[in-house]
Amino acid sequence: MTTTSPDTGSIPIFLLKTKSTPHDGYEEFFSATKLAGQDLAPTFVPVLEHKLLEPGLDTVRQLLRSRRINDSGDEGTYGGMIFTSQRAVEAFASLVAEGPPSSTDDTTWPSLSTTPIYTVGPATTRALRSIPSTPPLQIHGSETGNGEALAGYMLTHYLPSAPKPRPPLLFLVGDNRRDIIPKTLMSDSLPPTERIRVDELEVYGTTTQSSFPTAFASILSSSSSAKTRWVVVFSPTGCEAALRELGLLDEDTGRVKTGERGGGCGIRRGRRQTYVATIGPTTRDYLRREFGFEADVCAEVPSPEGVGEAIGRFMVGLE
């Protein structure tokens, strides 16, 4: 758990995620932002535990070494890559850092610099840009904001003049992910010549950290005197433990207690102490569906600025 000690009068904001290194955009943004004239005190509470999956990594390693990730359009190659998580980028970066086989004269991966790479959101884009490449990697789609919009963008942007069908795309993923991108690009509603094959390859697995409930309970206790505090939820994993530590779940039904924020109504019943924000609609909808819980705000853009803007608008309504 990484904590910024709150000053008197600051608003605690608990980020249910692992702090990114070497820089974390959420820490930088919230440490320099005020809400309702008050400073924010961000605290990271890691929810997820990630484990690299060697079979998937070895497959990517072999694809790199055999130059089968490029924009040539040759049979048996991938014409581009997709990333929607920083963990997948980190796994890929570790393979790029290994360098080409020692039997070659190359010390870099020249094909990567001309291969289109698609991503969603500024955090994943920053992680990709940190991968050394000369020329820089060709990264597209970061402004789309979500997987559905990214898929629509790729349908028109990805090698539009290439012979049809276009070369498949390699999508590096974790064991928990949405399938909106493959479904959209390979939809039966598209003409066969417009479809883009997407091969998903798991390179990391995700579980809830066993220490999370205890760590979260500890920070809630230590901030019990705060007038206002925020919890920012970044993924469905860990939602149940977070709601339980907040005292919102009925132990018999596993859903939100009667009288709490349930039923999708989202009604504000006066000022409370603790408010909940979600990074995007996937987590918001999961909370609704699985627990009958309505988050106070949902970021329109999955970024520090998007979360901050959503919380700021809500806070104005409380004044």
C-alpha positions in Angstrom: 0.0 0.0 0.0 1.4 3.4 -1.0 0.1 6.3 1.0 0.4 10.1 0.8 -0.2 11.3 4.3 -3.2 13.6 4.3 -2.8 17.1 5.6 -5.4 18.6 7.9 -8.5 19.4 5.8 -7.5 17.4 2.8 -9.8 14.9 1.1 -8.6 11.3 1.1 -8.9 9.6 -2.3 -8.3 5.8 -2.2 -7.1 4.5 -5.6 -7.8 0.7 -5.7 -4.9 -0.1 -8.0 -1.2 -0.8 -8.0 0.9 2.3 -8.3 2.5 2.5 -11.8 6.3 3.0 -12.1 8.4 5.0 -12.6 5.5 7.6 -12.6 1.9 7.3 -11.9 -0.4 9.7 -13.6 -3.1 9.4 -11.0 -0.7 10.3 -8.2 0.7 13.3 -10.1 -2.8 14.5 -11.1 -4.5 14.2 -7.7 -1.5 15.5 -5.7 -1.7 18.7 -7.8 -5.5 19.0 -7.8 -8.0 20.7 -5.4 -11.7 19.9 -5.0 -14.0 22.3 -3.4 -10.9 24.3 -2.5 -9.4 21.4 -0.6 -6.2 19.4 -1.4 -6.5 15.7 -2.2 -4.5 13.0 -0.4 -4.2 10.0 -2.8 -3.5 6.5 -1.4 -2.9 3.5 -3.5 -4.4 0.2 -2.3 -3.3 -2.7 -4.6 -6.2 -4.9 -5.4 -4.8 -7.1 -8.1 -1.9 -9.5 -8.2 -0.5 -10.2 -11.6 1.4 -13.2 -12.7 3.1 -13.5 -16.1 2.1 -16.6 -18.1 5.2 -18.1 -19.7 3.4 -20.1 -22.4 1.9 -16.9 -23.8 5.1 -15.0 -23.4 7.1 -17.7 -25.2 4.7 -17.6 -28.1 5.2 -13.8 -28.4 8.9 -14.3 -28.1 9.0 -16.7 -31.0 6.8 -14.4 -33.1 9.2 -11.6 -32.5 12.3 -13.6 -33.3 10.8 -15.0 -36.5 9.8 -11.5 -37.6 6.2 -12.6 -37.8 4.9 -9.3 -36.3 5.2 -6.7 -39.1 3.2 -4.8 -41.6 4.3 -6.7 -44.7 1.0 -8.5 -45.2 2.9 -11.8 -45.8 1.0 -15.0 -45.0 1.5 -16.2 -41.5 2.3 -12.8 -40.0 0.4 -10.4 -37.8 0.0 -7.0 -39.3 -0.5 -5.1 -36.1 -1.0 -5.4 -32.3 -3.6 -4.4 -29.8 -3.1 -3.4 -26.1 -5.8 -2.4 -23.6 -3.9 -2.9 -20.4 -0.6 -1.7 -18.9 0.2 -5.2 -17.7 0.1 -6.5 -21.2 2.4 -3.7 -22.3 4.8 -4.5 -19.4 4.9 -8.2 -20.5 5.6 -7.2 -24.1 8.2 -4.7 -23.1 10.1 -7.3 -21.2 10.3 -9.4 -24.3 11.4 -6.5 -26.5 14.1 -5.8 -23.9 15.5 -9.3 -24.4 16.6 -8.2 -27.9 16.8 -10.3 -31.1 18.6 -13.6 -31.2 22.4 -13.3 -30.7 22.9 -15.0 -34.1 21.5 -11.9 -35.9 23.3 -8.6 -36.6 20.2 -6.6 -35.4 20.2 -5.1 -31.9 16.7 -3.8 -32.3 13.3 -4.9 -33.7 13.1 -2.8 -36.9 9.8 -4.3 -38.0 8.1 -3.0 -34.8 8.7 0.6 -35.7 6.5 0.3 -38.8 3.8 -2.0 -37.4 0.6 -0.3 -36.3 -0.1 -0.7 -32.6 -3.6 0.1 -31.3 -4.3 1.0 -27.7 -7.0 2.7 -25.6 -6.5 5.4 -23.0 -3.5 7.6 -22.1 -2.0 5.3 -19.4 -1.5 2.4 -21.8 -0.2 4.8 -24.5 2.4 6.2 -22.1 3.5 2.7 -21.2 3.9 1.8 -24.9 5.8 5.0 -25.7 8.4 4.1 -23.0 9.4 1.0 -25.0 12.7 1.9 -26.8 12.3 1.9 -30.6 14.0 3.7 -33.5 11.9 5.1 -35.1 9.3 5.4 -32.3 6.5 2.8 -32.3 3.4 3.7 -34.4 0.7 4.0 -31.7 -2.9 4.7 -32.7 -6.3 5.0 -31.0 -5.4 6.3 -27.6 -8.0 9.1 -28.0 -10.9 6.6 -28.5 -11.4 6.0 -24.8 -12.9 2.5 -24.7 -12.7 -0.8 -26.5 -15.9 -0.4 -28.5 -14.8 2.9 -29.9 -11.3 1.5 -30.6 -12.7 -1.4 -32.6 -14.7 1.0 -34.8 -11.6 3.1 -35.3 -9.5 0.1 -36.4 -12.1 -1.0 -39.0 -11.3 2.1 -41.0 -7.7 2.8 -39.9 -6.0 -0.5 -40.1 -4.2 -1.0 -43.4 -7.2 0.3 -45.5 -5.4 -0.2 -48.8 -4.1 -3.7 -48.0 -5.4 -6.7 -50.0 -8.5 -8.2 -48.4 -8.7 -9.9 -46.0 -6.3 -7.8 -44.1 -3.6 -9.6 -42.0 -4.7 -10.6 -38.5 -4.1 -8.6 -35.4 -2.4 -9.9 -32.3 -4.2 -8.9 -29.0 -2.1 -9.4 -25.9 -4.5 -9.9 -22.9 -4.9 -11.0 -19.3 -7.2 -13.8 -18.2 -10.0 -11.4 -17.3 -11.0 -9.2 -20.2 -14.0 -8.1 -22.3 -14.4 -9.5 -25.8 -15.9 -6.5 -27.4 -12.9 -5.8 -29.7 -12.7 -9.3 -31.3 -16.5 -9.5 -31.6 -16.7 -6.2 -33.3 -13.8 -6.8 -35.7 -14.9 -10.3 -36.6 -18.7 -9.7 -36.6 -20.8 -11.7 -38.9 -22.7 -8.5 -39.7 -19.6 -7.3 -41.6 -18.8 -8.2 -45.2 -16.2 -11.0 -45.2 -13.7 -8.7 -46.8 -14.1 -6.1 -44.1 -13.6 -8.4 -41.1 -10.3 -8.4 -39.3 -9.2 -11.6 -37.6 -8.0 -11.0 -34.0 -6.0 -13.6 -32.1 -6.0 -13.2 -28.4 -3.0 -14.4 -26.4 -2.9 -14.5 -22.6 0.3 -13.1 -21.3 -0.7 -12.5 -17.6 -3.2 -13.7 -15.1 -5.0 -11.7 -12.4 -6.2 -12.5 -8.9 -7.3 -10.5 -5.9 -4.5 -9.9 -3.4 -5.1 -11.7 -0.2 -3.9 -8.7 1.8 -6.4 -6.3 0.1 -9.4 -6.6 2.6 -7.1 -6.0 5.6 -5.2 -3.1 3.9 -8.5 -1.4 2.8 -10.0 -1.8 6.2 -6.9 -0.2 7.7 -7.0 2.9 5.6 -10.8 3.3 6.1 -10.2 3.2 9.9 -7.3 5.7 9.7 -9.4 8.1 7.7 -12.6 7.8 9.8 -12.4 11.4 10.9 -12.4 12.8 7.4 -15.6 14.7 6.4 -15.4 13.5 2.8 -13.4 10.7 1.2 -13.5 9.0 -2.2 -12.9 5.4 -3.3 -11.9 5.0 -7.0 -12.5 1.5 -8.4 -10.5 0.4 -11.5 -11.8 -3.1 -12.3 -14.5 -5.6 -11.3 -11.8 -7.7 -9.5 -11.9 -6.7 -5.8 -15.3 -5.0 -6.0 -16.9 -7.5 -3.6 -14.2 -7.1 -1.0 -14.3 -3.3 -1.2 -18.1 -3.1 -0.8 -17.9 -5.5 2.1 -15.2 -3.5 3.9 -17.4 -0.4 3.3 -20.2 -2.2 5.2 -22.5 -2.0 2.2 -23.2 -5.7 1.5 -25.8 -7.9 3.1 -23.9 -11.0 4.3 -26.9 -13.3 3.5 -27.7 -12.1 0.0 -24.3 -10.8 -1.1 -26.0 -7.6 -2.4 -26.3 -4.1 -1.3 -28.2 -3.7 2.0 -31.7 -2.3 2.0 -31.5 1.5 2.3 -28.1 1.8 0.8 -27.4 2.9 -2.8 -29.0 0.1 -4.7 -31.5 -0.7 -7.4 -29.6 1.5 -9.9 -31.4 4.6 -8.6 -28.3 6.7 -7.8 -30.4 9.0 -5.6 -28.3 11.2 -3.3 -29.7 11.2 0.2 -27.8 14.1 1.8 -24.1 14.3 2.4 -22.4 11.1 3.3 -18.8 10.5 4.3 -17.6 8.0 1.6 -18.3 8.2 -2.2 -17.4 5.8 -5.0 -16.1 6.5 -8.5 -15.5 4.0 -11.2 -12.9 4.3 -14.0 -15.5 3.4 -16.7 -18.8 1.8 -17.6 -17.5 -1.8 -17.4 -16.9 -1.6 -13.7 -19.9 0.6 -13.1 -22.2 -1.9 -14.8 -20.6 -4.8 -12.9 -21.3 -3.2 -9.6 -25.0 -2.7 -10.7 -25.4 -6.2 -12.0 -23.7 -8.2 -9.4 -24.4 -6.2 -6.2 -27.2 -3.8 -7.0 -24.8 -1.0 -6.2 -24.8 2.4 -7.9 -21.5 4.2 -7.9 -21.7 8.0 -7.4 -19.8 8.8 -10.6 -18.4 7.1 -13.6 -15.5 8.7 -15.5 -16.4 9.5 -19.1 -12.7 9.0 -20.1 -10.6 6.4 -18.3 -7.8 8.8 -17.2 -6.8 10.8 -14.1 -8.4 13.9 -15.7 -11.6 12.0 -16.5 -11.9 10.7 -12.9 -11.1 14.1 -11.5 -13.7 15.9 -13.7 -16.4 13.4 -12.7 -15.7 13.8 -9.0 -15.4 17.6 -9.4 -18.9 17.9 -11.0 -20.4 15.7 -8.3 -18.7 17.7 -5.5 -20.2 21.0 -6.9 -23.6 19.4 -6.5 -23.0 18.8 -2.9 -22.2 22.4 -2.0 
